């Protein structure tokens, strides 16, 4: 047996990410061991260690696929709890926080530290794949933001989908925007995406790097007549499409008043629907739009905590699931979600829909599925998101041994229902151990903490001087 073989041995619970009864592997009958070899799951059952094989003791543990986070803004990881925006709804919050503070991300070091903080927070919550909606680009910017984010993810061993954002026109909703929010031309925007595709994009079903075409919003960030050419250019490059949609009531009102249609009709008329498209939020969908989402195969990145935090509402996820839509889970940017980790998101998702739709609206297994297999489907990573033979070995070994988990009758619900963070005994990405005994090998956490604090202090001082 080769040295790159790992045996996860003696798990109490194995969640597969598969639908229905197949979610819970029958450990009592079939055994709770998983063998990982050459980056994939080779065997599940009752297994004996082989010579040279690394063994991870998973006794008492819950093993599940790594979370797949389908919408984030990593640069916002240094913008948590900004006082100017903590009590504002979306539109004024945009001006007060991410727009106003983009001026302080005018150098590569700030972006790298922010990305590292966000990726580390996600990694320690069991997240193995991150889709970063990176829209912090402007004409003549002095550093390569795409390369910086990919480098940070690679250093930590995470899969990264770069949703290359941006805008081709100044948004009317932005108040006193800094130079770092200046729009690109359409040609420059598409050329930049094409360069990133050539440099980074891997179409493989278990790719470590992907590129997506992702203008910030289809309604405000680009001219409506540009949406169809953008979609066609992206499809010609063989990449997916992503943006925000129907996040607030104001968004729906704008589409009706300005374009005389629903947001879904607005994007559908411009070729922005289909299995290669997903939108963040989709909080305010009519019943007809729910069916439209499902029938077109368009995906959703469900961001419950950010929607709660900004007072935007609750997306109709149970209705979307009943209609057969592709639903995934995401944390959104940390500036609108001060706990931008997937465990908190999963817990919020479970509680939100039960509070709104009744105790049977959603199950913990449903949340695990949309947060793993659902995310992989949205991103087109077909060999990720499930614990099945031949799939990429992206998995978390959780040890729910802290006080909050004591007395738990069904350990399978721990990562969704208990609302806390179990100890992460191991996290594997493509078979590589990226977290071990709740620690990220090679990461100087004290140094990262000091860097983050220093940058935040600099921002606060500079921002105070401007007021």
BASE-547528 format. One line per 3 residues: for each residue x, y negated, z of C-alpha. Coordinates in nm, 2 decimals. Each point is the difference from the previous one (the first is absolute). Layout:
! BASE-547528
X,Y,Z  ...
//
This chain:
! BASE-547528
0.00,0.00,0.00  0.14,-0.34,-0.10  0.09,-0.26,0.25
-0.27,-0.23,-0.13  -0.27,0.24,0.13  -0.21,-0.10,0.30
-0.23,0.21,0.20  -0.28,-0.18,0.19  -0.08,0.27,0.26
-0.29,0.06,0.23  -0.24,-0.29,-0.07  -0.32,0.01,0.20
-0.20,-0.18,-0.28  0.07,-0.04,-0.37  -0.21,-0.24,-0.20
0.04,0.04,-0.37  -0.17,-0.31,-0.14  -0.23,0.22,-0.21
-0.38,-0.05,0.00  -0.26,0.17,0.22  0.09,0.31,0.20
0.34,0.02,-0.18  0.12,-0.30,0.20  0.08,0.22,0.30
0.24,0.28,-0.06  -0.09,0.30,0.21  0.30,0.01,0.23
-0.14,0.28,0.22  -0.05,0.23,-0.29  0.27,-0.10,-0.24
0.27,-0.16,0.22  0.13,-0.36,0.03  0.34,0.01,-0.16
0.10,-0.20,-0.31  0.31,0.05,-0.21  0.14,-0.29,-0.20
0.26,0.07,-0.26  0.14,-0.23,-0.27  -0.24,-0.27,0.10
-0.32,0.20,-0.04  -0.22,0.22,0.22  0.10,0.36,-0.08
-0.20,0.20,0.26  -0.27,-0.04,0.27  -0.08,0.27,0.24
0.20,0.22,0.25  0.36,-0.04,-0.09  0.34,0.09,0.14
0.30,-0.22,-0.01  0.24,0.07,-0.28  0.38,-0.03,0.02
0.12,-0.36,-0.02  -0.35,-0.13,0.02  -0.08,-0.30,0.23
-0.28,0.07,0.24  -0.23,-0.27,0.14  -0.19,0.11,0.31
-0.36,-0.10,-0.06  -0.16,0.18,0.29  -0.29,-0.19,0.14
0.01,-0.23,-0.30  -0.23,-0.12,-0.27  0.14,0.01,-0.36
-0.16,-0.20,-0.27  0.09,-0.16,-0.33  0.18,-0.34,0.02
-0.23,-0.30,-0.02  -0.02,-0.17,-0.34  -0.05,-0.38,0.04
-0.14,-0.14,-0.32  0.01,-0.37,0.06  0.24,-0.21,0.20
0.19,-0.34,-0.02  0.33,0.09,0.15  0.13,-0.36,0.00
-0.27,-0.09,0.25  0.15,0.23,0.27  0.17,-0.31,0.15
-0.33,-0.19,0.01  -0.19,0.18,0.27  -0.22,-0.21,0.23
0.08,-0.34,-0.16  -0.19,-0.24,0.23  -0.12,-0.22,-0.29
-0.20,0.28,-0.15  -0.09,0.24,0.28  -0.36,-0.11,0.01
-0.07,-0.08,-0.36  -0.19,0.19,-0.27  0.16,0.10,-0.32
0.01,-0.31,-0.22  0.13,-0.25,0.26  0.22,0.27,0.14
0.17,0.05,-0.34  0.10,-0.37,-0.01  0.10,-0.01,0.37
0.22,0.31,0.00  0.11,0.19,-0.31  0.00,-0.30,-0.23
0.15,-0.25,0.25  0.27,0.24,0.13  0.12,0.13,-0.34
0.24,-0.30,-0.01  0.20,0.18,0.28  0.05,0.31,-0.22
0.22,-0.19,-0.24  0.30,0.22,0.06  0.05,0.37,-0.03
0.09,0.07,0.36  -0.34,-0.10,0.13  -0.18,0.22,-0.25
0.22,0.30,0.08  -0.05,-0.03,0.37  -0.37,-0.04,-0.04
-0.02,0.30,-0.23  0.21,0.20,0.24  -0.22,-0.09,0.30
-0.31,0.10,-0.19  0.14,0.33,-0.13  0.13,0.10,0.34
-0.33,-0.08,0.16  -0.17,0.22,-0.26  0.26,0.28,0.02
-0.04,0.03,0.38  -0.38,0.04,-0.06  0.06,0.30,-0.22
-0.03,-0.19,-0.34  0.21,0.16,-0.27  -0.12,-0.20,-0.31
-0.05,-0.38,-0.01  -0.16,-0.21,-0.28  0.13,-0.35,0.05
-0.20,-0.27,-0.18  0.30,-0.23,-0.03  -0.12,-0.33,-0.15
0.28,-0.22,0.14  0.15,-0.10,-0.34  0.05,-0.34,-0.16
0.18,-0.14,-0.30  0.38,-0.02,0.05  -0.01,0.18,0.34
0.37,0.06,0.10  -0.02,0.37,0.09  -0.15,0.32,-0.12
-0.30,0.07,0.22  -0.09,0.33,-0.17  0.34,0.15,0.04
0.02,-0.12,0.36  -0.32,0.18,0.10  0.09,0.32,-0.18
0.34,-0.01,0.17  -0.16,-0.03,0.34  -0.23,0.29,-0.06
0.28,0.22,-0.14  0.21,-0.07,0.31  -0.28,0.14,0.22
-0.09,0.29,-0.23  -0.36,-0.12,-0.08  -0.19,0.02,-0.32
-0.07,-0.35,-0.13  -0.25,-0.11,-0.26  0.08,-0.36,-0.09
-0.32,-0.18,-0.10  0.16,-0.28,-0.18  -0.22,-0.30,0.06
0.00,-0.37,-0.08  -0.21,-0.26,-0.16  -0.02,-0.19,-0.33
-0.19,-0.30,0.13  -0.01,-0.20,0.32  -0.29,0.11,0.22
-0.25,-0.26,0.09  -0.04,0.15,0.34  0.36,-0.07,0.09
0.06,-0.31,0.21  0.34,-0.18,-0.02  0.17,0.30,-0.16
0.39,0.01,0.02  0.22,0.05,-0.31  0.02,0.37,0.08
-0.36,0.04,-0.11  0.05,-0.16,-0.35  -0.16,0.22,-0.27
0.18,0.19,-0.27  -0.11,-0.01,-0.37  -0.18,0.31,-0.12
0.29,0.09,-0.22  0.25,-0.03,0.29  -0.23,0.20,0.23
-0.04,0.29,-0.25  0.37,-0.01,-0.09  0.10,0.03,0.37
-0.23,0.30,0.05  0.15,0.16,-0.31  0.35,-0.05,0.14
-0.10,0.16,0.33  -0.16,0.29,-0.19  0.33,0.07,-0.19
0.21,-0.04,0.32  -0.21,0.18,0.26  -0.32,0.18,-0.12
-0.01,0.38,0.01  -0.32,0.16,-0.14  0.07,0.33,0.18
-0.29,0.12,0.22  0.23,-0.01,0.30  0.19,-0.31,-0.09
0.19,-0.19,0.27  -0.04,-0.32,-0.20  -0.29,-0.13,-0.20
-0.09,-0.34,-0.15  -0.36,-0.14,-0.03  -0.13,-0.31,-0.17
-0.17,-0.20,0.27  -0.10,-0.37,-0.05  -0.10,-0.13,0.34
-0.37,-0.04,-0.07  -0.18,0.04,-0.33  -0.23,-0.30,0.07
0.24,-0.27,0.12  0.36,0.09,-0.08  -0.03,0.05,-0.38
-0.22,-0.14,-0.28  -0.30,0.23,-0.07  0.11,0.02,-0.36
0.34,0.14,0.11  -0.14,0.30,0.19  -0.07,0.21,-0.31
0.35,-0.06,-0.15  0.16,0.08,0.34  -0.20,0.33,0.03
0.10,0.10,-0.35  0.37,-0.09,0.05  0.00,0.21,0.33
-0.15,0.30,-0.17  0.24,-0.03,-0.29  0.28,0.02,0.26
-0.16,0.31,0.16  -0.07,-0.17,0.34  -0.30,-0.06,0.22
-0.19,-0.31,0.09  -0.07,-0.15,0.35  -0.14,-0.31,0.16
-0.24,-0.13,0.26  -0.38,0.00,-0.05  -0.32,-0.09,0.19
0.18,-0.06,0.32  -0.24,-0.27,0.13  -0.35,-0.13,-0.07
0.16,-0.30,-0.15  0.17,0.22,-0.26  -0.34,0.14,-0.11
-0.16,-0.34,0.00  0.28,-0.14,-0.22  -0.04,0.27,-0.26
-0.38,-0.05,-0.01  0.02,-0.38,-0.01  0.29,-0.04,-0.24
-0.02,0.32,-0.21  -0.37,0.09,0.04  0.08,0.36,0.09
0.12,0.23,0.29  0.37,0.04,0.07  -0.01,0.36,-0.14
-0.17,-0.12,-0.32  0.26,-0.28,-0.02  0.29,0.25,0.00
-0.18,0.26,-0.21  -0.06,-0.24,-0.28  0.38,-0.06,-0.01
0.11,0.36,0.00  0.10,0.00,0.37  -0.18,0.32,0.11
0.09,0.37,-0.03  0.20,0.27,0.17  0.32,-0.20,-0.05
-0.14,-0.30,0.19  -0.05,-0.06,0.37  -0.11,-0.30,0.20
0.07,-0.10,0.36  -0.29,-0.07,0.23  -0.33,0.02,-0.20
-0.18,-0.10,0.31  -0.31,-0.15,-0.17  -0.13,0.25,-0.26
-0.36,0.03,-0.10  -0.15,0.35,-0.03  0.03,-0.03,-0.37
0.37,-0.09,0.03  0.06,0.30,0.22  -0.12,0.22,-0.28
0.20,-0.20,-0.25  0.31,0.06,0.20  -0.06,0.37,0.02
-0.11,0.04,-0.37  0.30,-0.18,-0.13  0.25,0.18,0.22
0.13,-0.33,0.14  0.17,0.03,0.34  -0.02,-0.19,0.32
0.26,-0.08,0.26  -0.20,-0.03,0.32  0.15,-0.25,0.25
-0.23,0.01,0.30  0.22,-0.18,0.26  0.08,-0.30,-0.23
-0.37,-0.03,-0.09  -0.09,0.00,0.37  0.28,-0.24,0.08
-0.11,-0.26,-0.26  -0.37,0.05,0.07  -0.05,0.13,-0.36
-0.23,0.29,0.07  0.00,0.38,-0.04  0.04,0.17,-0.34
-0.27,0.26,-0.08  0.24,0.29,0.01  -0.25,0.28,0.10
-0.22,-0.11,-0.29  0.30,0.01,-0.23  0.10,0.34,0.12
-0.35,0.13,-0.05  0.00,-0.14,-0.36  0.33,0.18,-0.07
0.22,-0.30,-0.01  0.38,0.02,0.06  0.06,-0.16,0.34
0.34,-0.06,0.16  0.12,-0.17,0.32  0.23,-0.30,0.03
0.12,-0.25,0.27  0.01,-0.32,-0.22  0.26,-0.26,0.10
0.12,-0.03,0.36  -0.10,-0.37,-0.01  -0.37,0.10,0.01
0.06,0.32,0.19  0.24,-0.03,0.30  0.00,0.38,0.04
0.09,0.09,-0.36  0.05,0.37,0.06  -0.20,0.30,-0.14
-0.10,0.15,0.34  -0.17,-0.32,0.11  -0.17,-0.02,-0.35
-0.13,0.35,0.01  -0.15,-0.05,0.35  -0.16,-0.33,-0.11
-0.14,0.17,-0.31  -0.16,0.28,0.20  -0.16,-0.23,0.26
-0.12,-0.27,-0.25  -0.21,0.23,-0.21  -0.15,0.18,0.30
-0.09,-0.34,0.16  -0.16,-0.12,-0.32  -0.14,0.32,-0.15
-0.06,0.23,0.30  0.19,0.27,0.17  0.00,0.23,-0.31
0.11,-0.26,-0.25  0.35,0.12,-0.01  0.21,0.28,0.15
0.36,0.00,0.11  0.08,0.25,-0.27  -0.15,-0.25,-0.26
0.24,-0.27,0.13  0.30,0.23,-0.02  -0.10,0.09,-0.36
-0.04,-0.35,-0.13  0.32,-0.10,0.18  0.21,0.27,-0.16
-0.14,0.18,-0.31  -0.23,-0.30,-0.08  0.30,-0.23,0.00
0.21,0.23,-0.22  -0.29,0.03,-0.25  -0.04,-0.38,-0.02
0.37,-0.04,-0.07  0.02,0.29,-0.24  0.25,0.19,0.21
-0.16,0.34,-0.06  0.27,0.20,0.18  -0.03,-0.21,0.32
-0.27,-0.02,0.27  -0.08,0.37,0.08  0.17,0.29,0.17
-0.03,0.26,-0.27  0.26,0.23,-0.15  0.21,-0.18,-0.26
-0.09,-0.35,0.12  0.26,-0.25,0.10  0.09,0.05,0.37
-0.13,-0.33,0.14  -0.12,0.09,0.34  -0.02,-0.12,0.36
0.05,0.21,0.31  -0.19,-0.17,0.28  0.05,0.09,0.37
-0.31,-0.12,0.19  0.15,0.05,0.34  -0.04,-0.34,0.16
-0.27,-0.08,0.26  -0.26,-0.14,-0.24  -0.01,0.34,-0.18
-0.03,0.21,0.31  -0.33,0.18,0.03  -0.06,-0.01,-0.38
-0.20,0.30,-0.10  0.07,-0.02,-0.37  0.36,-0.11,-0.08
-0.10,-0.03,-0.36  -0.17,-0.34,0.06  0.30,-0.15,0.19
0.13,-0.23,-0.28  -0.34,-0.15,-0.07  -0.23,0.02,0.30
0.24,-0.07,0.29  0.11,-0.34,-0.11  0.36,0.03,0.11
0.33,0.10,-0.13  0.11,0.36,0.07  0.37,0.07,0.01
0.13,0.06,-0.35  0.21,0.31,0.03  0.09,0.00,-0.37
-0.09,-0.18,-0.32  0.11,0.14,-0.34  -0.01,-0.16,-0.34
0.08,0.23,-0.29  0.14,0.24,0.26  0.24,-0.25,0.14
-0.02,-0.08,0.37  -0.06,-0.38,0.03  -0.12,0.00,0.36
0.13,0.24,0.26  -0.11,0.00,0.37  -0.18,-0.33,-0.05
0.32,-0.17,-0.13  0.10,-0.11,-0.34  0.35,0.13,-0.06
0.25,-0.27,-0.08  -0.23,-0.29,0.08  0.13,-0.26,0.25
-0.34,-0.10,0.15  0.16,-0.26,0.24  0.16,-0.17,-0.30
-0.32,0.00,-0.20  -0.19,-0.14,0.30  0.25,-0.28,0.04
-0.01,-0.08,-0.37  -0.38,-0.02,0.00  -0.01,-0.22,0.31
0.27,-0.23,-0.15  -0.19,-0.05,-0.32  -0.33,-0.05,0.17
0.16,-0.27,0.23  0.15,-0.17,-0.31  -0.34,0.00,-0.17
-0.18,-0.14,0.31  0.26,-0.28,0.04  -0.01,-0.10,-0.37
-0.38,0.02,-0.01  -0.03,-0.22,0.31  0.23,-0.26,-0.16
-0.23,-0.02,-0.31  -0.31,-0.08,0.21
//
